Amino acid sequence: MRILVEIGEAAERLEELIELAARQDEILICRDGRPTAVLTLIASRLDTIDD
């Protein structure tokens, strides 16, 4: 599932958003309604780098 969340809300919900990312949800952090960052697990990034 793709989840868009504003920066302020992401700060308040960070622990919950990390859990959602762990379940493979796509977390997009937005500023003024525009995606500016992606929250992803380090482990999934490291798996890609090691290949």
C-alpha positions as CSV (number, residue, x, y, z in Angstrom):
1,M,0.0,0.0,0.0
2,R,1.2,3.5,-0.7
3,I,0.9,6.0,2.2
4,L,1.4,9.7,1.8
5,V,2.0,11.7,5.0
6,E,3.0,15.3,5.6
7,I,6.3,15.9,7.5
8,G,4.7,17.0,10.7
9,E,2.4,14.1,10.9
10,A,5.3,11.7,10.0
11,A,7.2,13.0,13.0
12,E,4.3,12.3,15.3
13,R,3.7,8.8,13.8
14,L,7.3,7.7,13.1
15,E,7.2,4.5,15.0
16,E,4.0,3.4,13.3
17,L,5.3,4.4,9.9
18,I,8.5,2.3,10.5
19,E,6.3,-0.7,11.2
20,L,4.3,-0.1,8.0
21,A,7.6,0.1,6.1
22,A,8.6,-3.2,7.6
23,R,5.5,-4.7,6.1
24,Q,6.5,-3.5,2.7
25,D,4.2,-0.5,2.6
26,E,5.5,2.4,0.6
27,I,5.8,5.5,2.8
28,L,6.1,8.8,1.0
29,I,6.9,11.9,3.2
30,C,5.4,15.0,1.7
31,R,6.0,18.8,2.0
32,D,3.0,20.9,1.0
33,G,1.3,17.8,-0.6
34,R,4.3,16.9,-2.8
35,P,6.4,13.8,-2.0
36,T,9.9,14.7,-1.0
37,A,11.3,11.6,0.7
38,V,10.7,7.8,1.0
39,L,10.8,5.9,4.3
40,T,12.3,2.5,3.8
41,L,14.0,-0.2,5.9
42,I,17.8,-0.2,5.9
43,A,17.8,-4.0,5.7
44,S,16.0,-3.9,2.4
45,R,18.4,-1.3,1.0
46,L,21.5,-3.3,2.2
47,D,20.2,-6.4,0.5
48,T,20.1,-4.5,-2.8
49,I,23.5,-3.0,-2.3
50,D,25.1,-6.4,-1.5
51,D,23.9,-8.0,-4.8
